[in-house]
Amino acid sequence: MSELLRFSAHTLQEIALGIMALVYTTRVVWFLRFKAGKERQPPTGHPSTTPRKGILFSWGIIAMPWAMESSRKNFFLWTQFVLFHLGVVAAIGLSFVIPYGPSLLELPGVVPVLQFFIGAACLVGLLRIFRRMGNKHMRAISSPDDHFSLLLLTVWFAFAFLAVPNSTANGEWHLLTYFILTAFFLIYVPFSKISHYLYYPFTRYYMGKTFGRRGVFPFERGRPGTAPSGQPEPAVVQQTSTEQAKA
């Protein structure tokens, strides 16, 4: 390992991680200083639906494609989403394994598994690029950050795929490029749309708490007064509104 590669795999990654942690910590401290809105509506809905259950359901709904209409109708897109993010986890994990635990890559099956998920994520990235550029509706809502992030992520996956075996037999260019791109992303992500995952636990917490209190989360399927989608039937909504008006 050359000194440049050693610097890129260790010092550069540590500096980038430090900057990322600092920016994220600042953001979390900033938005936690705002007071959350208080509930003005009394608890409604079936007693089996509580704020706590709503929070857990809201956090886990991303892994339940049957619970979301968009996923049920576009299961292939949900599968792409899963593969893409598993590839992100594998590629980020690789940046720790190579410098700090390279022996793990010598275990049977580790290299093929990592290359499968990272390679699948790269293919999904290509599909998303074509979809974002070829679909007029996607083009209309896409910003330069969307195009840049997706293109660079896809390139990063390609070099991560090549870096998995951690071999320098044909040179260090692929490992060096992978670590430089990883460091760039660690610094760039907190300032881009990719940082949306930072807010996921917080936004889903408040959403689940509110809808759980109102008897919406989790969906109560098969209970009288609910439609197949888990939403109140129109007649029930109308009757409830009428009763509230009388009250």
NUKOL-423058 format. One record per residue (C-alpha): residue number from 1; residue in one letter; x, z, y. Coordinates in nm, 2 decimals. Each point is the difference from the previous one (the first is absolute). Layout:
# residues N
resi / resn / c1 / c3 / c2
NUM / A / X / Z / Y
...
This chain:
# residues 247
resi / resn / c1 / c3 / c2
1 / M / 0.00 / 0.00 / 0.00
2 / S / 0.15 / -0.11 / 0.33
3 / E / 0.00 / 0.24 / 0.30
4 / L / -0.26 / -0.21 / 0.18
5 / L / -0.24 / 0.02 / -0.30
6 / R / 0.08 / 0.38 / -0.04
7 / F / -0.09 / 0.05 / 0.37
8 / S / -0.32 / -0.21 / -0.03
9 / A / -0.11 / 0.19 / -0.31
10 / H / 0.07 / 0.35 / 0.13
11 / T / 0.07 / 0.06 / 0.37
12 / L / -0.22 / -0.28 / 0.13
13 / Q / -0.29 / 0.10 / -0.22
14 / E / 0.04 / 0.37 / 0.10
15 / I / 0.00 / -0.09 / 0.37
16 / A / -0.31 / -0.22 / -0.04
17 / L / -0.18 / 0.27 / -0.20
18 / G / 0.08 / 0.25 / 0.27
19 / I / -0.14 / -0.22 / 0.28
20 / M / -0.31 / -0.07 / -0.21
21 / A / -0.06 / 0.37 / -0.07
22 / L / 0.05 / 0.09 / 0.37
23 / V / -0.25 / -0.27 / 0.12
24 / Y / -0.26 / 0.10 / -0.27
25 / T / 0.03 / 0.37 / 0.08
26 / T / -0.04 / -0.07 / 0.37
27 / R / -0.31 / -0.20 / -0.07
28 / V / -0.16 / 0.26 / -0.23
29 / V / 0.07 / 0.28 / 0.24
30 / W / -0.15 / -0.21 / 0.28
31 / F / -0.33 / -0.08 / -0.15
32 / L / -0.05 / 0.34 / -0.16
33 / R / 0.00 / 0.14 / 0.35
34 / F / -0.34 / -0.16 / 0.06
35 / K / -0.29 / 0.21 / -0.10
36 / A / -0.23 / -0.14 / -0.27
37 / G / -0.36 / -0.06 / 0.09
38 / K / -0.25 / 0.26 / -0.11
39 / E / -0.29 / -0.08 / -0.23
40 / R / -0.33 / -0.01 / 0.19
41 / Q / -0.21 / -0.09 / -0.29
42 / P / -0.11 / 0.26 / -0.25
43 / P / 0.10 / -0.05 / -0.37
44 / T / -0.23 / -0.26 / -0.16
45 / G / -0.03 / -0.18 / -0.33
46 / H / 0.01 / 0.13 / -0.35
47 / P / 0.17 / 0.34 / -0.06
48 / S / 0.25 / -0.16 / -0.24
49 / T / 0.15 / -0.19 / 0.28
50 / T / 0.23 / 0.23 / 0.21
51 / P / 0.27 / -0.06 / 0.27
52 / R / 0.27 / 0.09 / -0.25
53 / K / -0.13 / -0.25 / -0.26
54 / G / -0.03 / -0.25 / 0.28
55 / I / 0.36 / 0.04 / 0.10
56 / L / 0.13 / -0.04 / -0.36
57 / F / -0.22 / -0.30 / -0.05
58 / S / 0.11 / -0.16 / 0.33
59 / W / 0.37 / 0.05 / -0.09
60 / G / -0.05 / -0.14 / -0.35
61 / I / -0.23 / -0.29 / 0.08
62 / I / 0.29 / -0.24 / 0.04
63 / A / 0.06 / 0.03 / -0.38
64 / M / -0.37 / -0.05 / -0.09
65 / P / -0.07 / -0.37 / 0.06
66 / W / -0.35 / 0.05 / -0.15
67 / A / -0.09 / 0.23 / 0.29
68 / M / 0.07 / -0.25 / 0.28
69 / E / -0.20 / -0.31 / 0.05
70 / S / 0.30 / -0.20 / 0.13
71 / S / 0.19 / 0.08 / -0.32
72 / R / -0.29 / -0.06 / -0.24
73 / K / -0.05 / -0.35 / 0.15
74 / N / 0.37 / -0.08 / 0.04
75 / F / 0.17 / 0.17 / -0.30
76 / F / 0.28 / -0.25 / 0.01
77 / L / 0.09 / 0.10 / 0.35
78 / W / -0.01 / 0.37 / -0.09
79 / T / 0.24 / -0.08 / -0.29
80 / Q / 0.23 / -0.17 / 0.24
81 / F / -0.02 / 0.31 / 0.22
82 / V / 0.10 / 0.23 / -0.29
83 / L / 0.29 / -0.22 / -0.11
84 / F / 0.13 / -0.05 / 0.35
85 / H / 0.01 / 0.38 / 0.07
86 / L / 0.15 / 0.08 / -0.34
87 / G / 0.27 / -0.25 / 0.08
88 / V / 0.06 / 0.18 / 0.33
89 / V / 0.04 / 0.33 / -0.18
90 / A / 0.23 / -0.15 / -0.26
91 / A / 0.22 / -0.18 / 0.27
92 / I / 0.03 / 0.32 / 0.21
93 / G / 0.07 / 0.21 / -0.31
94 / L / 0.28 / -0.25 / -0.09
95 / S / 0.17 / 0.07 / 0.33
96 / F / 0.05 / 0.36 / -0.12
97 / V / 0.07 / -0.07 / -0.36
98 / I / 0.29 / -0.24 / 0.06
99 / P / 0.21 / 0.23 / 0.22
100 / Y / -0.10 / 0.33 / -0.14
101 / G / -0.10 / -0.05 / -0.36
102 / P / 0.12 / -0.34 / -0.13
103 / S / 0.01 / 0.13 / -0.35
104 / L / -0.38 / -0.02 / -0.01
105 / L / 0.02 / -0.37 / 0.00
106 / E / 0.19 / 0.01 / -0.33
107 / L / -0.30 / 0.15 / -0.17
108 / P / -0.19 / -0.24 / -0.23
109 / G / -0.28 / -0.18 / 0.18
110 / V / 0.06 / 0.13 / 0.35
111 / V / 0.15 / -0.32 / 0.14
112 / P / -0.28 / -0.23 / -0.15
113 / V / -0.28 / 0.23 / 0.12
114 / L / 0.14 / 0.02 / 0.36
115 / Q / 0.05 / -0.37 / 0.01
116 / F / -0.35 / -0.06 / -0.13
117 / F / -0.17 / 0.20 / 0.28
118 / I / 0.24 / -0.12 / 0.27
119 / G / -0.03 / -0.36 / -0.11
120 / A / -0.38 / 0.03 / -0.02
121 / A / 0.00 / 0.14 / 0.36
122 / C / 0.21 / -0.29 / 0.12
123 / L / -0.25 / -0.25 / -0.15
124 / V / -0.29 / 0.19 / 0.16
125 / G / 0.19 / -0.01 / 0.33
126 / L / 0.03 / -0.38 / -0.03
127 / L / -0.38 / -0.02 / -0.08
128 / R / -0.07 / 0.21 / 0.30
129 / I / 0.21 / -0.22 / 0.23
130 / F / -0.18 / -0.31 / -0.11
131 / R / -0.34 / 0.17 / 0.04
132 / R / 0.08 / 0.14 / 0.34
133 / M / 0.13 / -0.34 / 0.12
134 / G / -0.25 / -0.22 / -0.18
135 / N / -0.32 / 0.20 / 0.07
136 / K / -0.13 / -0.06 / 0.35
137 / H / -0.17 / 0.34 / 0.01
138 / M / 0.32 / 0.18 / -0.10
139 / R / 0.20 / -0.20 / 0.26
140 / A / -0.25 / 0.11 / 0.27
141 / I / 0.05 / 0.37 / -0.07
142 / S / 0.38 / -0.02 / -0.07
143 / S / 0.26 / 0.12 / 0.25
144 / P / 0.36 / -0.10 / 0.01
145 / D / 0.08 / 0.34 / -0.16
146 / D / -0.23 / -0.08 / -0.29
147 / H / 0.19 / -0.33 / -0.07
148 / F / 0.34 / 0.15 / 0.05
149 / S / -0.06 / 0.31 / -0.21
150 / L / -0.14 / -0.20 / -0.29
151 / L / 0.27 / -0.26 / 0.00
152 / L / 0.28 / 0.25 / 0.02
153 / L / -0.15 / 0.22 / -0.27
154 / T / -0.02 / -0.30 / -0.23
155 / V / 0.36 / -0.08 / 0.06
156 / W / 0.09 / 0.37 / -0.05
157 / F / -0.18 / -0.01 / -0.34
158 / A / 0.21 / -0.31 / -0.10
159 / F / 0.33 / 0.17 / 0.07
160 / A / -0.12 / 0.33 / -0.16
161 / F / -0.08 / -0.20 / -0.31
162 / L / 0.36 / -0.13 / -0.01
163 / A / 0.14 / 0.34 / 0.07
164 / V / -0.17 / 0.18 / -0.28
165 / P / 0.27 / -0.06 / -0.27
166 / N / 0.26 / 0.15 / 0.25
167 / S / 0.26 / -0.26 / -0.10
168 / T / 0.28 / -0.13 / 0.22
169 / A / 0.12 / -0.25 / -0.26
170 / N / -0.10 / -0.29 / 0.23
171 / G / 0.08 / 0.18 / 0.33
172 / E / -0.16 / 0.26 / 0.21
173 / W / -0.20 / -0.22 / 0.24
174 / H / -0.34 / 0.08 / -0.17
175 / L / 0.05 / 0.37 / 0.00
176 / L / 0.14 / 0.01 / 0.35
177 / T / -0.30 / -0.21 / 0.13
178 / Y / -0.25 / 0.23 / -0.18
179 / F / 0.14 / 0.32 / 0.15
180 / I / 0.03 / -0.15 / 0.35
181 / L / -0.37 / -0.12 / -0.02
182 / T / -0.10 / 0.34 / -0.14
183 / A / 0.16 / 0.18 / 0.29
184 / F / -0.16 / -0.24 / 0.25
185 / F / -0.34 / 0.07 / -0.15
186 / L / 0.04 / 0.38 / 0.01
187 / I / 0.06 / -0.03 / 0.37
188 / Y / -0.25 / -0.27 / 0.07
189 / V / -0.30 / 0.12 / -0.20
190 / P / -0.08 / 0.31 / 0.22
191 / F / -0.05 / -0.24 / 0.29
192 / S / -0.20 / -0.26 / -0.18
193 / K / -0.34 / -0.03 / -0.16
194 / I / 0.16 / 0.08 / -0.34
195 / S / -0.01 / 0.37 / 0.11
196 / H / -0.38 / 0.00 / -0.06
197 / Y / 0.07 / 0.20 / -0.32
198 / L / 0.12 / 0.29 / 0.21
199 / Y / -0.35 / 0.05 / 0.13
200 / Y / -0.19 / -0.06 / -0.33
201 / P / -0.01 / 0.36 / -0.11
202 / F / -0.12 / 0.12 / 0.34
203 / T / -0.26 / -0.27 / 0.06
204 / R / -0.14 / 0.02 / -0.35
205 / Y / -0.01 / 0.38 / 0.02
206 / Y / -0.22 / 0.00 / 0.31
207 / M / -0.21 / -0.28 / -0.14
208 / G / -0.06 / 0.17 / -0.33
209 / K / -0.07 / 0.34 / 0.16
210 / T / -0.26 / -0.15 / 0.23
211 / F / -0.17 / -0.22 / -0.26
212 / G / 0.02 / 0.27 / -0.26
213 / R / -0.19 / 0.23 / 0.24
214 / R / -0.26 / -0.26 / 0.05
215 / G / -0.05 / -0.07 / -0.37
216 / V / 0.16 / -0.34 / -0.01
217 / F / 0.33 / 0.06 / -0.17
218 / P / 0.04 / 0.00 / -0.29
219 / F / -0.27 / -0.25 / -0.10
220 / E / -0.27 / 0.15 / -0.21
221 / R / -0.10 / -0.28 / -0.23
222 / G / -0.32 / 0.01 / -0.20
223 / R / -0.15 / 0.29 / 0.20
224 / P / -0.36 / -0.06 / 0.12
225 / G / 0.00 / -0.13 / 0.36
226 / T / 0.32 / -0.20 / -0.03
227 / A / 0.05 / -0.37 / -0.04
228 / P / 0.26 / -0.14 / -0.25
229 / S / 0.26 / -0.01 / 0.27
230 / G / -0.03 / 0.37 / 0.06
231 / Q / -0.18 / -0.04 / 0.33
232 / P / -0.35 / 0.13 / 0.08
233 / E / -0.28 / -0.24 / -0.07
234 / P / -0.17 / -0.14 / 0.31
235 / A / -0.33 / 0.18 / -0.08
236 / V / 0.18 / 0.33 / -0.02
237 / V / 0.19 / -0.06 / 0.33
238 / Q / -0.33 / -0.09 / 0.17
239 / Q / -0.17 / 0.31 / -0.14
240 / T / 0.29 / 0.22 / 0.10
241 / S / 0.00 / -0.14 / 0.35
242 / T / -0.38 / 0.05 / 0.03
243 / E / 0.03 / 0.36 / -0.11
244 / Q / 0.28 / 0.07 / 0.24
245 / A / -0.21 / -0.16 / 0.28
246 / K / -0.29 / 0.23 / -0.08
247 / A / 0.23 / 0.30 / -0.01
